[in-house]
Amino acid sequence: MSDSSSASGPTFLATDGIHNFRDYGGYRTQGGGRVRTGLLFRSGQHVEASEADLKTFADLGIRTVIDLRGNAERERHPCRRPDLWDGEVVFYDGETSSRPPHEPEQPIELTAETAHGRMLKVYTRMPHNEPMQTIFGQYLRALAERDGASLVHCFAGKDRTGIAAALLHHILGVSRADMLEEFLRTNDAPTYDILERQSLPGIEARLGGPLDRDAVAELMQVREPYYQRFMETVGEGWGSLDSFLDRAIGVDDTLREQLQARFVA
């Protein structure tokens, strides 16, 4: 079932219609433990999930899905779930962003440079986005409170989802180097064709023609400067990531302890 793995442990899952489906456990923590595997999964949306994909989802024992998309995205791209699945989908009842972060809101000339700049703006806005603060808090509380495995996803499974994974890993004591490694592993996903199939035609239709491949890569992949921009913005606004988690997300000592007890072995 696994296509690849790293020394840290996470693996990609073979899928037909879900991009970037992987376990984001397995990383060492600074306290000498390791993030448990088999409980924490992440991916892009499941709108094209095949029957085989749904069986994989069911076999993993996923009981909670945290959908970081807003209502409009969820209505435009309804996700498939296994028949008779009786788990819970946690979501923000409103809009978390006007469009998926990699899709331009209005026609612009997209070069690699302008696409990169657009993505930097996405990561600059994200820490201050109150709906995103809310859904990040919902995500962390759901992980602490609900039994079984969970899956967190957005549209592409790389920007909002990548930051969600980083926030949890920080709470669990994963090093900054490994947090960045996990964020960038999205670029190794063997399902890139799925993301392009779901995203690129709509973007090019709005912009009036084919995009330069380097510009597409800046939109569809992740970059270290994107991650660093989020962290720098947090530092400028809140002083530290811990302060951001406390003041903006609502992560108190009790929630930290619950998450650490559940996910660190």
C-alpha positions in Angstrom: 0.0 0.0 0.0 2.9 2.4 0.7 4.7 4.1 -2.1 7.6 5.6 -0.1 8.8 6.2 3.4 11.4 8.3 5.2 13.6 7.6 8.1 11.1 9.5 10.2 8.3 7.0 9.3 5.6 8.7 7.4 4.4 6.9 4.2 2.3 7.9 1.2 -0.7 5.7 0.5 -1.5 4.5 -3.0 -4.6 6.2 -4.3 -6.6 6.7 -7.6 -8.3 10.0 -6.8 -6.8 11.5 -3.6 -3.7 13.6 -3.7 -1.0 13.5 -1.0 -2.6 10.9 1.3 -0.1 10.0 4.0 0.6 9.3 7.6 2.2 12.3 9.3 3.2 10.4 12.4 6.6 8.8 13.0 8.7 11.8 13.8 11.0 11.9 16.8 10.1 14.4 19.6 12.6 16.5 21.6 11.6 14.6 24.7 12.9 11.3 23.3 9.6 9.9 22.2 8.1 9.4 18.7 4.8 10.6 17.2 2.6 7.6 17.0 1.8 6.2 13.5 -1.5 4.9 12.3 -3.5 7.7 14.0 -2.7 10.9 12.0 -3.4 11.1 8.3 -3.5 14.1 5.9 -4.5 14.5 2.2 -6.1 16.6 -0.4 -9.9 16.6 -1.0 -11.7 13.3 -1.7 -14.0 14.5 -4.4 -12.6 11.9 -6.9 -12.0 9.1 -4.4 -12.3 5.7 -6.0 -14.0 2.7 -4.4 -10.5 1.4 -3.7 -9.6 4.7 -2.1 -12.7 4.5 0.1 -11.7 1.0 1.2 -8.2 2.3 2.1 -9.9 5.1 4.2 -12.2 2.6 5.9 -9.4 0.1 6.6 -7.3 2.8 8.3 -10.0 3.2 11.0 -10.4 6.9 10.4 -13.2 8.1 12.7 -12.7 11.9 12.4 -12.2 14.0 9.3 -11.2 17.7 9.8 -12.1 19.5 6.6 -10.2 22.9 6.5 -12.2 24.1 3.5 -14.9 26.7 3.7 -18.6 26.1 2.9 -18.3 27.2 -0.7 -15.4 24.9 -1.4 -17.2 22.0 0.2 -20.3 22.6 -1.8 -18.4 22.9 -5.1 -16.3 19.8 -4.4 -18.3 17.4 -2.1 -16.0 14.7 -0.7 -16.8 11.0 -1.0 -16.9 8.9 2.2 -17.3 5.1 2.6 -20.8 3.7 2.6 -22.2 3.4 6.2 -19.3 5.5 7.6 -20.5 6.8 10.9 -17.6 9.1 11.8 -17.6 12.8 12.2 -16.6 15.6 9.8 -15.3 18.7 11.7 -15.5 21.9 9.6 -15.9 25.7 9.9 -19.4 26.8 9.1 -18.5 29.7 6.9 -15.6 30.6 4.6 -12.0 29.9 5.5 -10.7 31.5 2.2 -12.3 32.9 -0.9 -10.8 30.2 -3.0 -8.3 27.4 -2.5 -5.0 29.2 -1.8 -3.4 28.1 -5.1 -6.2 29.4 -7.3 -6.1 33.1 -8.3 -9.2 35.1 -7.3 -9.0 37.3 -10.4 -7.2 37.2 -13.7 -3.5 38.1 -13.4 -0.5 37.4 -15.4 1.1 34.4 -13.7 4.8 33.9 -14.1 6.9 31.8 -11.7 7.8 35.0 -9.9 4.2 36.3 -9.5 2.9 32.9 -8.6 5.6 32.6 -5.9 4.7 36.1 -4.6 1.0 35.2 -4.5 1.7 32.1 -2.4 3.8 34.2 0.0 0.8 36.5 0.5 -1.3 33.4 1.3 1.0 32.4 4.1 1.3 36.0 5.3 -2.5 36.3 5.6 -3.1 32.8 7.1 -2.0 33.5 10.7 -4.4 36.5 10.9 -7.3 34.8 9.2 -9.8 34.4 12.1 -11.8 31.5 10.4 -8.5 29.6 10.0 -7.6 30.3 13.6 -11.0 28.8 14.5 -10.7 25.7 12.4 -7.1 25.1 13.6 -8.5 25.1 17.1 -11.3 22.7 16.2 -8.8 20.4 14.6 -6.6 20.2 17.6 -9.5 19.7 20.0 -11.0 17.0 17.9 -7.6 15.2 17.9 -7.5 15.3 21.7 -11.1 14.3 22.3 -12.1 11.8 19.6 -11.1 8.1 19.5 -9.6 6.4 16.5 -7.6 7.7 13.6 -8.1 11.1 12.1 -7.6 12.7 8.7 -7.1 16.4 8.0 -7.5 17.8 4.5 -8.2 21.0 2.5 -8.4 21.3 -1.3 -4.9 20.4 -2.3 -3.7 19.0 1.0 -0.6 21.2 1.0 -1.0 24.8 2.4 -3.7 24.9 5.1 -3.1 21.2 5.8 0.6 21.6 5.9 0.4 24.3 8.5 -2.2 22.3 10.5 0.3 19.4 10.7 3.1 21.8 11.7 1.1 23.2 14.5 0.4 19.7 15.9 4.0 18.6 15.5 5.2 21.7 17.4 2.9 20.9 20.3 4.1 17.3 20.3 7.8 18.4 20.4 8.9 17.7 16.9 12.0 19.7 15.9 11.7 22.7 13.6 13.9 20.8 11.0 11.5 17.8 11.0 8.4 20.1 10.8 9.9 21.7 7.7 10.8 18.2 6.3 7.2 17.1 6.7 5.9 20.3 5.1 8.1 19.8 2.1 7.4 16.1 1.7 4.2 17.1 -0.2 6.5 17.7 -3.2 7.4 14.0 -3.2 3.8 12.8 -3.4 3.4 10.3 -6.2 -0.1 11.6 -7.0 0.8 15.1 -8.4 -1.2 14.3 -11.6 -4.4 14.1 -9.4 -3.8 17.6 -8.1 -3.2 19.1 -11.5 -6.3 17.3 -12.9 -8.5 18.7 -10.2 -7.0 22.2 -10.2 -5.2 23.3 -13.3 -8.1 23.3 -15.9 -10.1 25.8 -13.8 -7.1 28.1 -13.2 -6.2 28.2 -16.8 -9.8 28.7 -17.9 -10.0 31.8 -15.7 -6.7 33.1 -16.9 -7.4 32.5 -20.5 -4.8 29.9 -21.5 -2.0 27.5 -20.6 0.3 28.5 -17.8 4.1 28.4 -17.8 5.2 25.2 -16.1 7.4 27.0 -13.6 4.4 29.1 -12.5 2.3 25.9 -12.1 5.0 24.4 -9.9 5.0 27.5 -7.6 1.2 27.1 -7.2 0.9 23.4 -6.9 3.9 22.6 -4.8 5.2 23.9 -1.5 8.4 25.9 -0.9 10.5 26.5 2.2 9.9 30.3 1.9 6.2 29.7 2.2 6.6 27.9 5.5 9.1 30.4 6.7 6.8 33.3 5.8 4.1 31.8 8.0 6.5 31.4 10.9 7.9 34.9 10.5 4.4 36.4 10.4 3.5 34.5 13.6 6.7 35.8 15.2 6.0 39.4 14.2 2.4 39.2 15.4 2.5 37.1 18.5 6.2 36.8 19.5 6.4 33.1 19.2 4.6 30.0 17.9 3.6 29.0 21.4 2.1 32.5 22.0 0.2 32.2 18.7 -1.2 28.8 19.7 -2.2 30.1 23.1 -3.7 33.5 22.1 -5.0 32.9 18.6 -5.8 29.2 18.6 -6.8 28.6 22.2 -4.2 25.9 23.0 -3.9 25.8 26.8 -1.7 23.5 29.0 -4.5 21.0 29.4 -4.9 20.6 25.6 -1.2 20.3 25.1 -1.0 17.6 27.7 -3.9 15.7 26.1 -2.3 15.8 22.7 1.1 14.8 24.0 -0.4 11.9 26.0 -2.4 10.6 23.0 0.1 11.0 20.2 3.6 10.6 21.7 4.9 7.1 22.5 
